[in-house]
Amino acid sequence: MTSKFINIIRKAAGYCGGRNRFWVPLLCGLAYSLALPPFNSMLHPALAPMPLLSFIALIPFFFFATLQPRRRGLAYSYIYCAAMILGQHYWIGFTTADGLWIYILIGVALISLVWGALYFAAALAFRFCAARLPRFYIIVYPAVWVLVEYFRTLTDLAFPWAYIGYSMTGILPLAQFSSFTGVWGLSYLIVLGNIVIWELLRAYKSGGEVRQKLLVFGAWAALVMGIFVWGIVRMNVAPPAETGTSKVALMQSCMDQFNWGPNSLDTAITVSDSMVRVAAAEKPDFIIFSESALLCYLDRRPDIRWKVLTWAKYAGAPIMVGSLHWDRRPDNPPDKNEYDVYNTAFLTQGDRLVPYHKIMLVPFSEIMPFQAQFPILSRINLAGAGFKRGTSETVFSVNDNLNVAPYICYEIIFPSFVSRRLHESTNMLVNITNDGWFGRSSGPYQHAAMAQMRSIENGITLARAANSGISMFVDPVGRVIARTGLYTREMVVMDVPTYRIMTYYGRFGDWFVMVCFIIAAAGIFSIFVKKKRPGEITNPLLVEEQNLQPANACQSERL
């Protein structure tokens, strides 16, 4: 049985690494996304085991990164990486803004090529680490991978979407590890597992020391099982004795963003009015509408502002609603009317609306990257990329028992941005979003899973209102209490917990990223301070291509 297994591995490796088989890394890269949402129980109970694929998803990546000859390995690695990014971001192409569809498709291709180049650099790093740190790269390389993921949260091009650690939202006991390390620790654990299994397969293929690799695999598996058991215990710890609840209403009005016309705002107001009247019978403490629920300059339209304030009085509860806002620029010349436009969440408070202006804006869609450094870029307007970035990290005081931190759309996918805004008194995350642009793709599911992870990291309840779905309540340990489907007009009203579980990640933020930086730096330092032994080849990556043999092998032949 073992010999058959070894033969299968060798034949598969020989075939996949063959010449002109570019379709192999392409398919393997696309298949990477099968380990990520929505391929878990969120989509269908039968898919519950799919997140386990994350523990082998990177084995093709390692194979292509170390493939010989080197030129073929580099080409296959880049194809794999570009396809991997395409599989995670294809849904952007569902955004059919008038007259811009061809540009959006070009944008999807560019995203795949550019972010693919970043992971191609990660492939080069793997090839280098595996050759120069054969004993310790198993510890060093997962840290490098985490740093690559963290880099995606930086610069004006930041788009930290669908990290491999998010696959664990489908296995909640393991996902509890993020309360300690953030999603970064889950990514480290998963990449570590991929390397352990990769080393075991290599040992079988080459006839190496399998027993040692099995021991390492056993140690990793024991670590994972220990975290799993700890996660179960954490999820079943009784809540604090003075646990509070608030009745919250999520409004999924499902307005068609693809066919927004002159009468659409009237329709949105009519639909919203009827939903508030139904929700009012439940006597909620708080009502939440989605981003773009009222697609107008709400606070600049006295008639519509009056309606929203009237709804709040009728329901006897504050209302949060997504809309737009403009302010005259302070340096506005007397002969010109120039304005700053914001993507805004408004909270009703008495006879006024309190705004929160979105801070993290989507590159190209809401803001042109690097326009602060190059002001001329502000003149370029792609699909409305002319929004002003907010500056106040607002926390809404809804009532005496409820303080909520609002996040608009993709702000929720930035781990550190979310955690740093949570005051000690904050007891609910509120994410309003409009994922209606992305169709029935993986995009809305992935976005919801990332929001779910923020609850676990910070030990706090999440209320998520999405225009077309997925709207949901998530408790402080990540359990989805209730959720809606896609493209349905419905509301969810229920009592949700408002207690907070203080977490290590919530207190210390991205400390694990710093640990990964130290590990990676130590590994690189050890490579460059390592003394060359007599007869040692200086570049082990070129041994096979140069057809060289180590000096001790030549000496043994002479003997």
Solvent accessible surface area in square Angstrom, and as a share of the most:
residue,aa,sasa,rsa
1,M,189,0.84
2,T,78,0.45
3,S,69,0.45
4,K,135,0.57
5,F,82,0.34
6,I,32,0.16
7,N,72,0.37
8,I,112,0.57
9,I,26,0.13
10,R,116,0.42
11,K,154,0.65
12,A,49,0.38
13,A,19,0.15
14,G,49,0.47
15,Y,106,0.40
16,C,37,0.22
17,G,7,0.07
18,G,11,0.11
19,R,180,0.66
20,N,103,0.53
21,R,69,0.25
22,F,94,0.39
23,W,124,0.43
24,V,8,0.04
25,P,0,0.00
26,L,75,0.37
27,L,99,0.49
28,C,35,0.21
29,G,0,0.00
30,L,65,0.32
31,A,48,0.37
32,Y,8,0.03
33,S,12,0.07
34,L,71,0.36
35,A,3,0.03
36,L,1,0.01
37,P,3,0.02
38,P,8,0.05
39,F,59,0.25
40,N,5,0.03
41,S,58,0.37
42,M,26,0.11
43,L,77,0.38
44,H,103,0.46
45,P,102,0.64
46,A,74,0.57
47,L,46,0.23
48,A,45,0.35
49,P,84,0.53
50,M,45,0.20
51,P,1,0.01
52,L,96,0.48
53,L,62,0.31
54,S,0,0.00
55,F,16,0.07
56,I,82,0.41
57,A,14,0.11
58,L,0,0.00
59,I,26,0.13
60,P,36,0.23
61,F,2,0.01
62,F,0,0.00
63,F,36,0.15
64,F,2,0.01
65,A,2,0.02
66,T,43,0.25
67,L,20,0.10
68,Q,46,0.21
69,P,66,0.41
70,R,93,0.34
71,R,207,0.76
72,R,61,0.22
73,G,0,0.00
74,L,53,0.27
75,A,40,0.31
76,Y,1,0.00
77,S,2,0.01
78,Y,67,0.25
79,I,46,0.23
80,Y,1,0.00
81,C,0,0.00
82,A,14,0.11
83,A,3,0.02
84,M,1,0.00
85,I,0,0.00
86,L,64,0.32
87,G,11,0.10
88,Q,4,0.02
89,H,0,0.00
90,Y,84,0.32
91,W,7,0.02
92,I,32,0.16
93,G,11,0.10
94,F,84,0.35
95,T,29,0.17
96,T,64,0.37
97,A,27,0.21
98,D,141,0.73
99,G,73,0.70
100,L,41,0.20
101,W,127,0.45
102,I,100,0.51
103,Y,133,0.51
104,I,27,0.14
105,L,66,0.33
106,I,86,0.43
107,G,24,0.24
108,V,11,0.06
109,A,51,0.39
110,L,97,0.48
111,I,44,0.22
112,S,8,0.05
113,L,85,0.42
114,V,88,0.51
115,W,26,0.09
116,G,0,0.00
117,A,45,0.35
118,L,35,0.18
119,Y,6,0.02
120,F,45,0.19
121,A,52,0.40
122,A,1,0.01
123,A,2,0.01
124,L,75,0.37
125,A,27,0.21
126,F,0,0.00
127,R,9,0.03
128,F,65,0.27
129,C,8,0.05
130,A,18,0.14
131,A,28,0.22
132,R,68,0.25
133,L,14,0.07
134,P,86,0.54
135,R,203,0.74
136,F,130,0.54
137,Y,5,0.02
138,I,31,0.16
139,I,81,0.41
140,V,9,0.05
141,Y,0,0.00
142,P,0,0.00
143,A,0,0.00
144,V,24,0.14
145,W,2,0.01
146,V,0,0.00
147,L,44,0.22
148,V,18,0.10
149,E,1,0.01
150,Y,60,0.23
151,F,93,0.39
152,R,1,0.01
153,T,23,0.13
154,L,75,0.37
155,T,78,0.46
156,D,48,0.25
157,L,64,0.32
158,A,6,0.05
159,F,24,0.10
160,P,0,0.00
161,W,5,0.02
162,A,5,0.04
163,Y,2,0.01
164,I,1,0.01
165,G,0,0.00
166,Y,2,0.01
167,S,0,0.00
168,M,1,0.00
169,T,11,0.06
170,G,23,0.22
171,I,26,0.13
172,L,31,0.16
173,P,24,0.15
174,L,6,0.03
175,A,0,0.00
176,Q,0,0.00
177,F,39,0.16
178,S,0,0.00
179,S,5,0.03
180,F,83,0.35
181,T,1,0.01
182,G,0,0.00
183,V,0,0.00
184,W,1,0.00
185,G,1,0.01
186,L,0,0.00
187,S,0,0.00
188,Y,28,0.10
189,L,6,0.03
190,I,1,0.00
191,V,0,0.00
192,L,19,0.09
193,G,0,0.00
194,N,0,0.00
195,I,0,0.00
196,V,3,0.01
197,I,29,0.15
198,W,22,0.08
199,E,22,0.10
200,L,21,0.10
201,L,48,0.24
202,R,112,0.41
203,A,6,0.04
204,Y,42,0.16
205,K,80,0.34
206,S,87,0.56
207,G,58,0.56
208,G,40,0.38
209,E,103,0.46
210,V,33,0.19
211,R,182,0.66
212,Q,104,0.46
213,K,55,0.23
214,L,81,0.40
215,L,127,0.63
216,V,58,0.33
217,F,65,0.27
218,G,36,0.35
219,A,65,0.50
220,W,24,0.08
221,A,30,0.23
222,A,66,0.51
223,L,87,0.43
224,V,16,0.09
225,M,111,0.50
226,G,41,0.40
227,I,16,0.08
228,F,60,0.25
229,V,82,0.47
230,W,108,0.38
231,G,0,0.00
232,I,71,0.36
233,V,89,0.51
234,R,33,0.12
235,M,23,0.10
236,N,111,0.57
237,V,98,0.56
238,A,82,0.63
239,P,71,0.45
240,P,67,0.42
241,A,111,0.86
242,E,167,0.75
243,T,50,0.29
244,G,32,0.31
245,T,84,0.49
246,S,4,0.03
247,K,53,0.23
248,V,0,0.00
249,A,0,0.00
250,L,1,0.01
251,M,0,0.00
252,Q,1,0.00
253,S,2,0.01
254,C,27,0.16
255,M,15,0.07
256,D,74,0.38
257,Q,11,0.05
258,F,79,0.33
259,N,113,0.58
260,W,73,0.26
261,G,28,0.27
262,P,137,0.86
263,N,112,0.58
264,S,17,0.11
265,L,26,0.13
266,D,90,0.46
267,T,63,0.37
268,A,1,0.00
269,I,19,0.10
270,T,91,0.53
271,V,17,0.10
272,S,2,0.01
273,D,39,0.20
274,S,56,0.36
275,M,17,0.08
276,V,1,0.00
277,R,115,0.42
278,V,90,0.52
279,A,0,0.00
280,A,16,0.12
281,A,85,0.66
282,E,87,0.39
283,K,166,0.70
284,P,5,0.03
285,D,58,0.30
286,F,0,0.00
287,I,0,0.00
288,I,0,0.00
289,F,1,0.00
290,S,0,0.00
291,E,13,0.06
292,S,18,0.12
293,A,1,0.01
294,L,1,0.00
295,L,53,0.26
296,C,13,0.08
297,Y,79,0.30
298,L,0,0.00
299,D,35,0.18
300,R,95,0.35
301,R,96,0.35
302,P,85,0.54
303,D,77,0.40
304,I,3,0.02
305,R,73,0.27
306,W,164,0.58
307,K,78,0.33
308,V,1,0.00
309,L,18,0.09
310,T,47,0.27
311,W,12,0.04
312,A,13,0.10
313,K,137,0.58
314,Y,120,0.46
315,A,11,0.09
316,G,65,0.63
317,A,4,0.03
318,P,33,0.21
319,I,0,0.00
320,M,0,0.00
321,V,1,0.01
322,G,0,0.00
323,S,2,0.01
324,L,33,0.16
325,H,12,0.05
326,W,71,0.25
327,D,48,0.25
328,R,120,0.44
329,R,100,0.36
330,P,135,0.85
331,D,117,0.61
332,N,25,0.13
333,P,48,0.30
334,P,144,0.91
335,D,122,0.63
336,K,107,0.45
337,N,103,0.53
338,E,62,0.28
339,Y,81,0.31
340,D,18,0.09
341,V,37,0.21
342,Y,27,0.10
343,N,10,0.05
344,T,0,0.00
345,A,0,0.00
346,F,1,0.00
347,L,2,0.01
348,T,6,0.03
349,Q,72,0.32
350,G,62,0.59
351,D,109,0.57
352,R,140,0.51
353,L,12,0.06
354,V,26,0.15
355,P,52,0.32
356,Y,1,0.00
357,H,38,0.17
358,K,1,0.00
359,I,17,0.09
360,M,41,0.18
361,L,6,0.03
362,V,27,0.16
363,P,16,0.10
364,F,97,0.40
365,S,52,0.34
366,E,16,0.07
367,I,15,0.08
368,M,14,0.06
369,P,6,0.04
370,F,72,0.30
371,Q,50,0.22
372,A,87,0.68
373,Q,112,0.50
374,F,121,0.50
375,P,94,0.59
376,I,118,0.60
377,L,43,0.21
378,S,65,0.42
379,R,202,0.74
380,I,77,0.39
381,N,102,0.52
382,L,75,0.37
383,A,55,0.43
384,G,35,0.34
385,A,2,0.02
386,G,52,0.50
387,F,38,0.16
388,K,93,0.40
389,R,86,0.31
390,G,4,0.04
391,T,131,0.76
392,S,72,0.46
393,E,65,0.29
394,T,26,0.15
395,V,36,0.21
396,F,5,0.02
397,S,65,0.42
398,V,13,0.08
399,N,52,0.26
400,D,145,0.75
401,N,111,0.57
402,L,0,0.00
403,N,33,0.17
404,V,0,0.00
405,A,0,0.00
406,P,0,0.00
407,Y,0,0.00
408,I,0,0.00
409,C,17,0.10
410,Y,9,0.03
411,E,0,0.00
412,I,0,0.00
413,I,0,0.00
414,F,6,0.02
415,P,1,0.01
416,S,44,0.29
417,F,4,0.02
418,V,0,0.00
419,S,11,0.07
420,R,145,0.53
421,R,2,0.01
422,L,20,0.10
423,H,99,0.44
424,E,158,0.71
425,S,67,0.43
426,T,0,0.00
427,N,23,0.12
428,M,0,0.00
429,L,0,0.00
430,V,0,0.00
431,N,0,0.00
432,I,0,0.00
433,T,0,0.00
434,N,5,0.03
435,D,1,0.00
436,G,5,0.04
437,W,79,0.28
438,F,30,0.12
439,G,12,0.12
440,R,169,0.62
441,S,9,0.06
442,S,9,0.06
443,G,0,0.00
444,P,1,0.01
445,Y,32,0.12
446,Q,6,0.02
447,H,2,0.01
448,A,0,0.00
449,A,1,0.01
450,M,1,0.00
451,A,0,0.00
452,Q,7,0.03
453,M,0,0.00
454,R,0,0.00
455,S,0,0.00
456,I,0,0.00
457,E,0,0.00
458,N,1,0.01
459,G,0,0.00
460,I,0,0.00
461,T,0,0.00
462,L,0,0.00
463,A,0,0.00
464,R,0,0.00
465,A,0,0.00
466,A,0,0.00
467,N,1,0.00
468,S,2,0.01
469,G,0,0.00
470,I,1,0.00
471,S,0,0.00
472,M,0,0.00
473,F,0,0.00
474,V,0,0.00
475,D,12,0.06
476,P,0,0.00
477,V,7,0.04
478,G,0,0.00
479,R,95,0.35
480,V,53,0.30
481,I,63,0.32
482,A,26,0.20
483,R,98,0.36
484,T,5,0.03
485,G,32,0.31
486,L,19,0.09
487,Y,65,0.25
488,T,54,0.31
489,R,128,0.47
490,E,63,0.28
491,M,53,0.24
492,V,24,0.14
493,V,37,0.21
494,M,53,0.24
495,D,78,0.41
496,V,0,0.00
497,P,23,0.14
498,T,15,0.08
499,Y,36,0.14
500,R,42,0.15
501,I,51,0.26
502,M,95,0.42
503,T,10,0.06
504,Y,97,0.37
505,Y,0,0.00
506,G,23,0.22
507,R,152,0.56
508,F,114,0.47
509,G,17,0.16
510,D,30,0.15
511,W,64,0.22
512,F,25,0.10
513,V,11,0.07
514,M,115,0.51
515,V,53,0.30
516,C,0,0.00
517,F,111,0.46
518,I,102,0.52
519,I,45,0.23
520,A,6,0.05
521,A,43,0.34
522,A,58,0.45
523,G,6,0.05
524,I,89,0.45
525,F,137,0.57
526,S,46,0.29
527,I,13,0.06
528,F,153,0.64
529,V,81,0.47
530,K,104,0.44
531,K,180,0.76
532,K,133,0.56
533,R,144,0.52
534,P,135,0.85
535,G,44,0.42
536,E,55,0.25
537,I,41,0.21
538,T,90,0.52
539,N,45,0.23
540,P,46,0.29
541,L,32,0.16
542,L,32,0.16
543,V,46,0.26
544,E,117,0.52
545,E,73,0.33
546,Q,89,0.40
547,N,135,0.69
548,L,83,0.41
549,Q,100,0.45
550,P,70,0.44
551,A,35,0.27
552,N,108,0.56
553,A,34,0.26
554,C,45,0.27
555,Q,93,0.41
556,S,70,0.45
557,E,125,0.56
558,R,179,0.65
559,L,188,0.94
